């Protein structure tokens, strides 16, 4: 299993964005990442900063959203929806997209995924797929 470090993840997003801006060919996962990055113009300058952005801290107590975490969650959700894992997430995404639009639908999934991962880390257990799907259902309200 591939388990990249924080810096490797950040360099992946920065590199994909650089290749896109230089009109260089993108590989599979890079194409998905760039599609997500394009939806977030507020992150473009950070990604353009290149290596200077790799070591930067984004502390919650300072009210800073970690853009690399946000992009990573987007990437995870895109993969989950594409393979319908956990089962039912694709249908939930489709319902949300019809009601709220694509980007807002993805953000609902991101928030629920973030909550599910946080709960798993706190409890020391595996992420609870049913709780994740229930969070999505509640949020779709």
C-alpha positions, 0 to 999 in steps of 0.5 A: 500500500502506498502511504506518502508523507505529508511532503510527498502529497504536497509535492504531488499537488504542486507538481500536477498544478505546475504541469497543468500551467506549463501545458505538460501532459498529465497522468491519471491521478494528476488529471483528477487532482488538477480538475479539483485544483481548478475548482479552488482558485483561492489555492492557486497562488499557494500551489504556484509558490512551489517548494515554499508551500511544502513546509508551511503549517496550517494551524487550526487554532489560527483559523487556517484551513489546510489546503493540501488536506482539503485537496486530498479529501477531494481526491479521496472522495472522487475515488470513492464515488468512481468505485462506489465504495463505500457502497451507496456513496455514488447514489448519495453523491448523485442526489446531492449533486442534483440538489446542490450542484457538483462542488457543493455536493463534494463538499458535503462528502468532504465534511463527512469524510473528515468527520469520519476519519477524525472519529476513527483517529480518536477511537483508534478504530477503523473508519465507520462506513455506515456512520460516514454514509449516515452523515451524508444522508443527514447533510443531504436533508 
